[in-house]
Amino acid sequence: MRIKEVAELAGVSIRTLRHYDEIGLLKPAEVSPSGYRHYSEENLKTLQQILFFKELGFPLQKIKEIMESPSFDRLGALELQRHLLIEKQNRLGNMIALIEKTIQSEKEGMKMSSEEKFAGFRFDSNPYAREAREKWGDQAVDAAEAKMARLDGDEKLALADEMNEIYRELAAIRHKDPRAQEAQTAIRKWFDFLNRHFGDYTPEAFKGLGQMYIEDSRFTKNIDQFGPGLAAFMAAAMAEFANQTHQ
């Protein structure tokens, strides 16, 4: 496949693929005399692995080190990445639940303990994170979690306000077509919000998260507090967003 085809297939830019080539992360199988890059099936498998690592927040240099290691096991890495991505989704679910509990306590004048206030931000009990540290090193995992760890109390409150504002905007249009421009403009705000605060979400990962909203009752219950059917509407809008992004 030529570079443009690979870029369209994977949802990355041609510039990104050129950069991966320049730093030795993903060298095309062949470069024609006229300079055209051609990618093999093995190249595509490598690119998929790179994108999984990126989704988990690993720096490119660390990804290169991991994948060039003689002990690197592609299947083992895929299995651990799956666990880590599921855990990432679960952390988001826990944080959403914590935000909802905080809102409810503010409305009803109920006092939350210090432990309850920060329960959704404790990641030390994640066995897959420990396994990732053992397999790929503390530096890579620390870089993936640093974004959330830097937030102070005021920033967390601002985060909750921004999140709930987006929920309210989506709830107001939840009875409309999720494919419509109005819905897609609103759901992009959610996509941008997640990428600013919770990691690097690809459109496909965003779509997968939306599916969790309707498959996991914890997500559905929390989101539907803003309006019955909101979780299903968001899932459909997120799937359409991903599909449109890849067109």
C-alpha positions as a Markdown table, in Angstrom:
| # | Residue | x | y | z |
|---|---|---|---|---|
| 1 | Met | 0.0 | 0.0 | 0.0 |
| 2 | Arg | 1.2 | 3.5 | -0.7 |
| 3 | Ile | 1.5 | 6.1 | 2.1 |
| 4 | Lys | -1.8 | 7.9 | 1.3 |
| 5 | Glu | -3.7 | 4.6 | 1.5 |
| 6 | Val | -2.1 | 3.7 | 4.8 |
| 7 | Ala | -2.8 | 7.2 | 6.2 |
| 8 | Glu | -6.5 | 6.9 | 5.2 |
| 9 | Leu | -6.8 | 3.3 | 6.5 |
| 10 | Ala | -5.3 | 4.1 | 9.9 |
| 11 | Gly | -6.7 | 7.6 | 10.4 |
| 12 | Val | -3.3 | 9.3 | 10.7 |
| 13 | Ser | -1.7 | 11.9 | 8.6 |
| 14 | Ile | 0.8 | 11.4 | 5.8 |
| 15 | Arg | 3.1 | 13.7 | 7.8 |
| 16 | Thr | 2.9 | 11.4 | 10.8 |
| 17 | Leu | 3.9 | 8.4 | 8.7 |
| 18 | Arg | 6.8 | 10.3 | 7.3 |
| 19 | His | 7.9 | 11.3 | 10.8 |
| 20 | Tyr | 7.7 | 7.6 | 11.9 |
| 21 | Asp | 10.0 | 6.7 | 9.0 |
| 22 | Glu | 12.4 | 9.5 | 9.8 |
| 23 | Ile | 12.8 | 8.4 | 13.4 |
| 24 | Gly | 13.1 | 4.8 | 12.5 |
| 25 | Leu | 9.8 | 3.8 | 14.2 |
| 26 | Leu | 8.1 | 2.6 | 11.1 |
| 27 | Lys | 10.2 | 2.1 | 8.0 |
| 28 | Pro | 8.2 | 1.2 | 4.8 |
| 29 | Ala | 9.0 | -2.1 | 3.3 |
| 30 | Glu | 10.1 | -0.5 | 0.1 |
| 31 | Val | 10.9 | 3.0 | -1.3 |
| 32 | Ser | 10.6 | 3.3 | -5.1 |
| 33 | Pro | 13.3 | 5.0 | -7.1 |
| 34 | Ser | 11.0 | 8.0 | -7.4 |
| 35 | Gly | 10.7 | 8.2 | -3.6 |
| 36 | Tyr | 7.3 | 6.6 | -3.1 |
| 37 | Arg | 6.9 | 4.7 | 0.2 |
| 38 | His | 5.2 | 1.3 | 0.0 |
| 39 | Tyr | 3.9 | -0.5 | 3.1 |
| 40 | Ser | 3.6 | -4.3 | 3.6 |
| 41 | Glu | 1.1 | -6.2 | 5.8 |
| 42 | Glu | 3.8 | -6.5 | 8.4 |
| 43 | Asn | 4.2 | -2.7 | 8.4 |
| 44 | Leu | 0.5 | -2.4 | 9.0 |
| 45 | Lys | 0.7 | -4.7 | 12.0 |
| 46 | Thr | 3.5 | -2.6 | 13.4 |
| 47 | Leu | 1.6 | 0.6 | 12.8 |
| 48 | Gln | -1.4 | -0.9 | 14.7 |
| 49 | Gln | 0.8 | -1.7 | 17.6 |
| 50 | Ile | 2.3 | 1.8 | 17.6 |
| 51 | Leu | -1.2 | 3.4 | 17.7 |
| 52 | Phe | -2.2 | 1.2 | 20.6 |
| 53 | Phe | 0.8 | 2.3 | 22.6 |
| 54 | Lys | 0.1 | 6.0 | 21.6 |
| 55 | Glu | -3.5 | 5.6 | 22.8 |
| 56 | Leu | -2.1 | 4.6 | 26.2 |
| 57 | Gly | 0.1 | 7.7 | 26.3 |
| 58 | Phe | 3.5 | 6.2 | 25.6 |
| 59 | Pro | 6.1 | 8.6 | 24.1 |
| 60 | Leu | 7.3 | 7.7 | 20.6 |
| 61 | Gln | 10.9 | 7.1 | 21.7 |
| 62 | Lys | 9.7 | 4.7 | 24.4 |
| 63 | Ile | 7.5 | 2.9 | 21.9 |
| 64 | Lys | 10.6 | 2.5 | 19.6 |
| 65 | Glu | 12.7 | 1.1 | 22.5 |
| 66 | Ile | 10.0 | -1.4 | 23.5 |
| 67 | Met | 9.3 | -2.7 | 20.0 |
| 68 | Glu | 13.0 | -3.0 | 19.1 |
| 69 | Ser | 13.8 | -5.0 | 22.3 |
| 70 | Pro | 14.7 | -8.6 | 21.6 |
| 71 | Ser | 12.2 | -9.7 | 24.2 |
| 72 | Phe | 9.3 | -7.9 | 22.6 |
| 73 | Asp | 6.3 | -10.2 | 22.2 |
| 74 | Arg | 3.6 | -8.8 | 19.9 |
| 75 | Leu | 0.8 | -11.0 | 21.1 |
| 76 | Gly | 1.7 | -10.5 | 24.8 |
| 77 | Ala | 1.8 | -6.7 | 24.2 |
| 78 | Leu | -1.6 | -6.8 | 22.6 |
| 79 | Glu | -3.2 | -8.7 | 25.5 |
| 80 | Leu | -1.7 | -6.3 | 28.0 |
| 81 | Gln | -2.7 | -3.3 | 25.9 |
| 82 | Arg | -6.3 | -4.6 | 25.8 |
| 83 | His | -6.4 | -4.9 | 29.6 |
| 84 | Leu | -4.9 | -1.4 | 30.0 |
| 85 | Leu | -7.4 | 0.2 | 27.6 |
| 86 | Ile | -10.3 | -1.5 | 29.4 |
| 87 | Glu | -8.9 | -0.2 | 32.7 |
| 88 | Lys | -8.7 | 3.3 | 31.2 |
| 89 | Gln | -12.4 | 3.1 | 30.3 |
| 90 | Asn | -13.2 | 1.8 | 33.8 |
| 91 | Arg | -11.2 | 4.8 | 35.3 |
| 92 | Leu | -13.3 | 7.2 | 33.3 |
| 93 | Gly | -16.5 | 5.4 | 34.5 |
| 94 | Asn | -15.3 | 5.8 | 38.1 |
| 95 | Met | -14.5 | 9.4 | 37.6 |
| 96 | Ile | -17.9 | 10.1 | 36.0 |
| 97 | Ala | -19.5 | 8.3 | 39.0 |
| 98 | Leu | -17.5 | 10.4 | 41.4 |
| 99 | Ile | -18.4 | 13.7 | 39.7 |
| 100 | Glu | -22.1 | 12.7 | 39.8 |
| 101 | Lys | -21.8 | 11.8 | 43.5 |
| 102 | Thr | -20.1 | 15.2 | 44.1 |
| 103 | Ile | -22.9 | 17.1 | 42.3 |
| 104 | Gln | -25.5 | 15.2 | 44.2 |
| 105 | Ser | -23.8 | 15.9 | 47.5 |
| 106 | Glu | -23.6 | 19.6 | 46.7 |
| 107 | Lys | -27.3 | 19.8 | 45.7 |
| 108 | Glu | -28.5 | 17.9 | 48.9 |
| 109 | Gly | -26.0 | 19.5 | 51.3 |
| 110 | Met | -24.4 | 16.1 | 52.1 |
| 111 | Lys | -20.8 | 16.0 | 53.2 |
| 112 | Met | -18.4 | 13.7 | 51.5 |
| 113 | Ser | -15.3 | 12.3 | 53.3 |
| 114 | Ser | -11.9 | 13.2 | 52.0 |
| 115 | Glu | -11.5 | 9.6 | 50.8 |
| 116 | Glu | -14.7 | 9.7 | 48.9 |
| 117 | Lys | -13.8 | 13.0 | 47.2 |
| 118 | Phe | -10.7 | 11.5 | 45.6 |
| 119 | Ala | -11.7 | 7.8 | 45.2 |
| 120 | Gly | -12.0 | 8.1 | 41.4 |
| 121 | Phe | -8.4 | 9.4 | 41.1 |
| 122 | Arg | -6.7 | 6.5 | 42.8 |
| 123 | Phe | -5.0 | 4.2 | 40.2 |
| 124 | Asp | -2.6 | 2.4 | 42.5 |
| 125 | Ser | -4.7 | -0.8 | 42.7 |
| 126 | Asn | -4.7 | -1.4 | 38.9 |
| 127 | Pro | -2.9 | -4.8 | 38.4 |
| 128 | Tyr | -2.4 | -4.2 | 34.7 |
| 129 | Ala | -0.6 | -0.9 | 35.4 |
| 130 | Arg | 1.7 | -2.8 | 37.7 |
| 131 | Glu | 2.3 | -5.4 | 34.9 |
| 132 | Ala | 2.9 | -2.6 | 32.4 |
| 133 | Arg | 5.5 | -1.1 | 34.7 |
| 134 | Glu | 7.3 | -4.5 | 35.0 |
| 135 | Lys | 7.1 | -5.0 | 31.2 |
| 136 | Trp | 7.8 | -1.6 | 29.8 |
| 137 | Gly | 9.2 | 0.5 | 32.7 |
| 138 | Asp | 8.0 | 3.1 | 35.1 |
| 139 | Gln | 8.8 | 6.1 | 32.9 |
| 140 | Ala | 6.4 | 5.0 | 30.1 |
| 141 | Val | 3.5 | 4.3 | 32.5 |
| 142 | Asp | 4.2 | 7.5 | 34.5 |
| 143 | Ala | 4.0 | 9.6 | 31.3 |
| 144 | Ala | 0.6 | 8.0 | 30.5 |
| 145 | Glu | -0.8 | 8.9 | 33.9 |
| 146 | Ala | 0.9 | 12.2 | 34.5 |
| 147 | Lys | -1.8 | 14.3 | 32.9 |
| 148 | Met | -4.5 | 13.5 | 35.6 |
| 149 | Ala | -2.0 | 13.5 | 38.5 |
| 150 | Arg | -1.2 | 17.2 | 37.9 |
| 151 | Leu | -4.7 | 18.4 | 38.5 |
| 152 | Asp | -5.3 | 20.3 | 41.8 |
| 153 | Gly | -8.6 | 20.6 | 43.6 |
| 154 | Asp | -9.8 | 23.7 | 41.7 |
| 155 | Glu | -8.9 | 22.2 | 38.4 |
| 156 | Lys | -10.9 | 19.1 | 39.3 |
| 157 | Leu | -13.9 | 21.2 | 40.0 |
| 158 | Ala | -13.5 | 23.1 | 36.8 |
| 159 | Leu | -13.2 | 19.8 | 35.0 |
| 160 | Ala | -16.5 | 18.7 | 36.5 |
| 161 | Asp | -18.2 | 21.9 | 35.5 |
| 162 | Glu | -16.9 | 21.6 | 31.9 |
| 163 | Met | -17.9 | 18.0 | 31.7 |
| 164 | Asn | -21.5 | 18.6 | 33.0 |
| 165 | Glu | -22.0 | 21.5 | 30.6 |
| 166 | Ile | -21.2 | 19.3 | 27.7 |
| 167 | Tyr | -23.6 | 16.6 | 29.1 |
| 168 | Arg | -26.4 | 19.2 | 29.4 |
| 169 | Glu | -25.8 | 20.4 | 25.8 |
| 170 | Leu | -26.0 | 16.9 | 24.5 |
| 171 | Ala | -29.1 | 16.1 | 26.7 |
| 172 | Ala | -30.9 | 19.0 | 25.2 |
| 173 | Ile | -30.7 | 17.5 | 21.7 |
| 174 | Arg | -30.8 | 13.8 | 22.6 |
| 175 | His | -34.1 | 13.3 | 20.7 |
| 176 | Lys | -32.6 | 14.5 | 17.5 |
| 177 | Asp | -30.7 | 12.5 | 14.8 |
| 178 | Pro | -27.2 | 11.7 | 16.2 |
| 179 | Arg | -25.9 | 11.9 | 12.6 |
| 180 | Ala | -27.1 | 15.5 | 12.2 |
| 181 | Gln | -24.6 | 18.4 | 12.1 |
| 182 | Glu | -25.9 | 19.8 | 15.4 |
| 183 | Ala | -25.3 | 16.5 | 17.2 |
| 184 | Gln | -21.9 | 16.0 | 15.6 |
| 185 | Thr | -20.8 | 19.5 | 16.6 |
| 186 | Ala | -21.8 | 18.8 | 20.2 |
| 187 | Ile | -20.2 | 15.4 | 20.3 |
| 188 | Arg | -16.9 | 16.8 | 19.0 |
| 189 | Lys | -16.8 | 19.0 | 22.1 |
| 190 | Trp | -16.9 | 15.7 | 24.1 |
| 191 | Phe | -14.1 | 14.2 | 21.9 |
| 192 | Asp | -12.0 | 17.3 | 22.4 |
| 193 | Phe | -12.7 | 17.4 | 26.1 |
| 194 | Leu | -11.6 | 13.7 | 26.6 |
| 195 | Asn | -8.4 | 14.3 | 24.6 |
| 196 | Arg | -7.5 | 17.4 | 26.6 |
| 197 | His | -8.0 | 15.9 | 30.0 |
| 198 | Phe | -7.9 | 12.1 | 29.9 |
| 199 | Gly | -5.4 | 11.0 | 27.3 |
| 200 | Asp | -5.1 | 10.7 | 23.5 |
| 201 | Tyr | -8.3 | 9.2 | 22.1 |
| 202 | Thr | -8.4 | 8.1 | 18.5 |
| 203 | Pro | -11.8 | 8.2 | 16.8 |
| 204 | Glu | -12.0 | 4.4 | 17.1 |
| 205 | Ala | -11.3 | 4.5 | 20.8 |
| 206 | Phe | -13.9 | 7.2 | 21.1 |
| 207 | Lys | -16.4 | 5.0 | 19.3 |
| 208 | Gly | -15.5 | 2.1 | 21.6 |
| 209 | Leu | -16.0 | 4.3 | 24.7 |
| 210 | Gly | -19.4 | 5.2 | 23.4 |
| 211 | Gln | -20.3 | 1.5 | 23.1 |
| 212 | Met | -19.4 | 1.1 | 26.8 |
| 213 | Tyr | -22.0 | 3.8 | 27.6 |
| 214 | Ile | -24.7 | 1.4 | 26.6 |
| 215 | Glu | -23.1 | -1.9 | 27.5 |
| 216 | Asp | -22.0 | -1.0 | 31.0 |
| 217 | Ser | -24.9 | -0.2 | 33.3 |
| 218 | Arg | -22.7 | 2.1 | 35.4 |
| 219 | Phe | -22.1 | 4.4 | 32.5 |
| 220 | Thr | -25.7 | 4.3 | 31.4 |
| 221 | Lys | -27.1 | 5.1 | 34.8 |
| 222 | Asn | -24.7 | 8.0 | 35.4 |
| 223 | Ile | -25.1 | 9.6 | 31.9 |
| 224 | Asp | -28.9 | 9.1 | 31.8 |
| 225 | Gln | -29.2 | 11.3 | 34.9 |
| 226 | Phe | -28.9 | 14.2 | 32.5 |
| 227 | Gly | -31.8 | 12.9 | 30.5 |
| 228 | Pro | -33.3 | 9.4 | 29.7 |
| 229 | Gly | -31.7 | 8.0 | 26.6 |
| 230 | Leu | -28.7 | 10.3 | 26.6 |
| 231 | Ala | -26.2 | 7.4 | 26.9 |
| 232 | Ala | -27.6 | 5.7 | 23.8 |
| 233 | Phe | -27.7 | 9.0 | 21.9 |
| 234 | Met | -24.1 | 9.7 | 22.8 |
| 235 | Ala | -23.0 | 6.2 | 21.7 |
| 236 | Ala | -24.7 | 6.6 | 18.3 |
| 237 | Ala | -23.2 | 10.1 | 17.9 |
| 238 | Met | -19.7 | 8.9 | 18.8 |
| 239 | Ala | -19.9 | 6.1 | 16.4 |
| 240 | Glu | -21.0 | 8.4 | 13.6 |
| 241 | Phe | -18.2 | 10.8 | 14.5 |
| 242 | Ala | -15.6 | 8.1 | 14.2 |
| 243 | Asn | -17.1 | 7.0 | 10.8 |
| 244 | Gln | -17.1 | 10.5 | 9.5 |
| 245 | Thr | -13.5 | 11.1 | 10.6 |
| 246 | His | -12.3 | 8.1 | 8.6 |
| 247 | Gln | -14.1 | 9.1 | 5.4 |
